[in-house]
Amino acid sequence: MARVALVTGGTRGIGALSAKALKEAGYGVAANYVRNDEAAAKFKEETGIPIYKWDVSDFAACQAGIRKVVADLGPIDVLVNNAGITRDTTLHKMSLEDWHGVIDTNLNSLFNMTRGVIESMRERGYGRIINISSINGQKGQFGQVNYSAAKAGTLGFTKAVAQENATKGITVNAIAPGYINTDMMAGVPEKMLEKIIGQIPVGRLGEAEDVARCVVFLAADEASFITGSTLTVNGAQYLTS
């Protein structure tokens, strides 16, 4: 029986490519989304991957959504915490809504989703949790105090949960993408985009496929000795030891 993977924010961008790559690797896949019904319906039609709509910042909605996925596909073996938003502005202009919106969706969702699957994974002695962080969670970014804080928190969450579950056959890892050619980059002015690419030694933006391949790698049974790690995927823009 195929292992089951659940990808949050799984109908667009990195999430969509990760869901597709997992399906191609033989997993039974479920894709969560919350906003864009049209894009989600198109994704389902193109891939055949079932879609589930709930807000990952809502704890009760996450628990209900997880129960629905389990009822339809079986226990969740792989959780990809990918859902995220940006509300960029400098701190002295940032509203409380802008702060909480990003923290709730990008960081608190990790608790909401992982709490809903971790007991089952521990009972079954197997699990793969993959958290999508960001280069800006590693180095910070002007105008992204909320986003950088959430993505840095993702790394601490990953390390702690990895240690708690290492003896239970569960690995917990993070991926920190650099600047990836997705909808989030679509609104960046051309001059700023040129400046960003100029800071990337490989000379291009990353593609969602670059991250999706890492998701499949970390989800594999063979990745059992890799846990608590952060895999940087940024074209050498920011190097960590």
C-alpha positions as CSV (number, residue, x, y, z in Angstrom):
1,M,0.0,0.0,0.0
2,A,1.4,3.4,-1.0
3,R,2.5,5.8,1.7
4,V,0.2,8.9,2.1
5,A,1.6,12.4,1.9
6,L,-0.3,15.6,2.7
7,V,1.0,18.9,1.3
8,T,-0.3,22.2,2.7
9,G,-0.5,25.1,0.3
10,G,-0.4,22.2,-2.2
11,T,-2.2,23.5,-5.3
12,R,0.2,26.3,-6.4
13,G,3.9,27.1,-6.6
14,I,6.3,24.9,-4.5
15,G,3.4,23.0,-2.9
16,A,1.9,22.0,-6.3
17,L,5.2,20.8,-7.7
18,S,6.0,19.0,-4.5
19,A,2.6,17.3,-4.6
20,K,3.1,16.2,-8.2
21,A,6.6,15.0,-7.5
22,L,5.4,12.9,-4.6
23,K,2.6,11.4,-6.7
24,E,5.1,10.5,-9.4
25,A,7.3,8.9,-6.7
26,G,4.4,6.6,-5.8
27,Y,2.8,8.3,-2.9
28,G,-0.9,8.7,-2.3
29,V,-1.1,12.5,-2.1
30,A,-3.6,15.0,-0.7
31,A,-3.2,18.8,-1.3
32,N,-4.6,21.4,1.1
33,Y,-5.4,24.9,0.0
34,V,-7.6,27.8,1.4
35,R,-8.1,30.7,-1.1
36,N,-7.9,30.2,-4.8
37,D,-10.7,27.8,-5.7
38,E,-10.1,28.2,-9.4
39,A,-6.4,27.3,-9.2
40,A,-7.2,24.4,-6.9
41,A,-9.8,23.0,-9.3
42,K,-7.4,23.3,-12.2
43,F,-4.7,21.5,-10.2
44,K,-7.1,18.7,-9.3
45,E,-8.2,18.3,-12.9
46,E,-4.6,18.3,-14.2
47,T,-3.1,15.9,-11.6
48,G,-5.9,13.8,-10.2
49,I,-4.7,14.7,-6.8
50,P,-7.6,15.2,-4.3
51,I,-7.8,18.7,-2.8
52,Y,-9.0,19.7,0.7
53,K,-9.9,23.3,1.7
54,W,-9.1,24.6,5.1
55,D,-7.2,27.4,6.8
56,V,-4.0,26.1,8.3
57,S,-3.9,29.0,10.8
58,D,-7.1,27.5,12.4
59,F,-6.3,24.6,14.8
60,A,-9.8,23.1,14.8
61,A,-10.0,23.3,11.0
62,C,-6.6,21.5,10.7
63,Q,-7.8,18.7,12.9
64,A,-11.0,18.3,11.0
65,G,-9.1,18.4,7.7
66,I,-6.6,15.8,8.7
67,R,-9.4,13.5,9.9
68,K,-11.0,13.8,6.4
69,V,-7.7,13.0,4.6
70,V,-7.2,10.0,6.8
71,A,-10.7,8.8,6.2
72,D,-10.2,9.1,2.5
73,L,-6.6,8.0,2.0
74,G,-5.4,6.4,5.2
75,P,-3.0,7.5,7.9
76,I,-0.6,10.3,6.9
77,D,3.0,9.2,6.6
78,V,4.5,12.4,5.1
79,L,3.5,15.9,6.1
80,V,4.8,18.8,4.0
81,N,4.2,22.1,5.9
82,N,4.4,24.4,2.9
83,A,1.5,26.9,3.2
84,G,2.7,30.5,3.6
85,I,1.9,34.2,2.9
86,T,3.7,37.5,2.8
87,R,2.6,40.9,4.1
88,D,5.7,42.9,3.5
89,T,6.4,46.3,5.1
90,T,8.9,47.7,7.5
91,L,8.3,47.2,11.3
92,H,7.5,50.9,12.0
93,K,4.7,50.7,9.4
94,M,3.5,47.1,10.2
95,S,0.1,46.6,11.6
96,L,-0.8,44.1,14.2
97,E,-2.9,42.3,11.5
98,D,0.1,42.1,9.2
99,W,2.1,40.6,12.0
100,H,-0.4,38.0,13.2
101,G,-1.5,37.1,9.7
102,V,2.0,35.9,8.7
103,I,2.9,34.4,12.1
104,D,-0.4,32.5,12.2
105,T,-0.2,31.1,8.7
106,N,3.5,30.5,8.4
107,L,4.5,29.5,11.9
108,N,1.5,28.6,14.1
109,S,0.3,26.3,11.3
110,L,3.3,24.1,11.9
111,F,1.9,23.3,15.4
112,N,-1.6,23.0,14.1
113,M,-0.7,20.5,11.4
114,T,2.1,18.6,13.1
115,R,0.1,18.2,16.3
116,G,-2.6,16.5,14.3
117,V,-0.4,13.8,12.8
118,I,2.4,13.3,15.3
119,E,0.6,10.9,17.7
120,S,-0.4,8.6,14.8
121,M,3.1,8.6,13.4
122,R,4.6,7.8,16.8
123,E,2.1,4.9,17.3
124,R,3.0,3.5,13.9
125,G,6.7,4.1,14.3
126,Y,7.1,6.0,11.0
127,G,6.8,9.6,9.7
128,R,8.3,12.2,7.6
129,I,7.7,15.9,8.4
130,I,9.2,18.5,6.0
131,N,8.9,22.1,6.8
132,I,9.4,24.8,4.2
133,S,11.4,27.7,5.6
134,S,13.2,30.4,3.6
135,I,16.6,32.0,3.0
136,N,15.1,35.0,4.8
137,G,14.5,33.0,7.9
138,Q,18.2,32.3,7.9
139,K,19.6,35.8,7.2
140,G,16.6,38.2,7.7
141,Q,15.3,40.6,5.1
142,F,14.5,44.3,5.1
143,G,10.7,44.7,5.0
144,Q,10.0,41.2,6.1
145,V,10.2,41.2,9.9
146,N,7.1,39.1,10.2
147,Y,8.0,36.6,7.5
148,S,11.7,36.3,8.6
149,A,10.6,35.7,12.2
150,A,8.1,33.0,11.1
151,K,10.6,31.3,8.9
152,A,13.4,31.4,11.5
153,G,10.9,29.9,14.0
154,T,10.3,27.1,11.5
155,L,13.9,26.1,11.9
156,G,13.8,26.0,15.7
157,F,10.5,24.1,15.5
158,T,12.1,21.6,13.2
159,K,15.1,20.9,15.4
160,A,13.1,20.5,18.6
161,V,10.5,18.1,17.1
162,A,13.2,16.1,15.4
163,Q,14.9,15.5,18.8
164,E,11.6,14.5,20.4
165,N,10.7,11.9,17.8
166,A,14.1,10.6,16.7
167,T,13.5,7.2,18.4
168,K,10.1,6.8,16.9
169,G,11.1,6.3,13.2
170,I,10.1,10.0,12.5
171,T,12.4,12.4,10.7
172,V,11.7,16.2,10.8
173,N,13.6,18.4,8.4
174,A,13.4,21.8,6.9
175,I,14.1,23.2,3.4
176,A,15.1,26.8,3.1
177,P,14.6,27.9,-0.5
178,G,16.1,31.1,-1.9
179,Y,14.3,33.2,-4.4
180,I,12.1,30.8,-6.4
181,N,10.2,31.6,-9.6
182,T,6.6,31.4,-8.2
183,D,3.6,33.6,-7.9
184,M,5.3,35.3,-4.8
185,M,7.9,36.7,-7.2
186,A,5.5,37.8,-9.9
187,G,4.9,41.2,-8.5
188,V,8.6,42.1,-8.0
189,P,9.6,45.1,-10.1
190,E,12.0,44.3,-12.9
191,K,14.9,46.4,-11.6
192,M,14.6,44.7,-8.2
193,L,14.4,41.3,-9.8
194,E,17.6,42.0,-11.7
195,K,19.3,43.1,-8.4
196,I,18.1,39.8,-6.7
197,I,19.4,37.6,-9.6
198,G,22.7,39.5,-9.5
199,Q,23.2,38.3,-5.9
200,I,22.7,34.7,-6.8
201,P,25.9,33.1,-7.9
202,V,24.3,30.5,-10.2
203,G,22.7,33.5,-12.1
204,R,19.0,32.6,-12.0
205,L,16.0,32.2,-9.8
206,G,15.3,28.8,-8.5
207,E,12.4,26.8,-9.9
208,A,9.7,25.1,-7.9
209,E,11.0,21.8,-9.2
210,D,14.3,22.4,-7.5
211,V,12.6,22.4,-4.1
212,A,10.2,19.6,-5.0
213,R,13.1,17.2,-5.7
214,C,14.4,17.9,-2.2
215,V,10.9,17.2,-0.7
216,V,10.9,13.8,-2.4
217,F,14.4,13.1,-1.2
218,L,13.6,13.9,2.4
219,A,10.3,11.9,2.3
220,A,12.0,8.7,1.2
221,D,12.5,5.7,3.5
222,E,16.2,5.9,2.6
223,A,16.5,9.4,4.3
224,S,16.0,7.9,7.8
225,F,19.3,9.1,9.1
226,I,18.7,12.7,8.2
227,T,16.7,14.6,10.8
228,G,16.8,18.0,12.4
229,S,18.6,19.3,9.3
230,T,18.0,22.3,7.1
231,L,18.6,21.8,3.4
232,T,19.4,25.2,1.7
233,V,18.3,25.6,-1.9
234,N,19.4,29.1,-2.9
235,G,22.0,28.9,-5.7
236,A,24.8,29.8,-3.2
237,Q,23.2,33.2,-2.4
238,Y,23.5,32.6,1.3
239,L,25.9,29.9,2.7
240,T,25.7,28.4,6.1
241,S,28.1,25.9,7.8
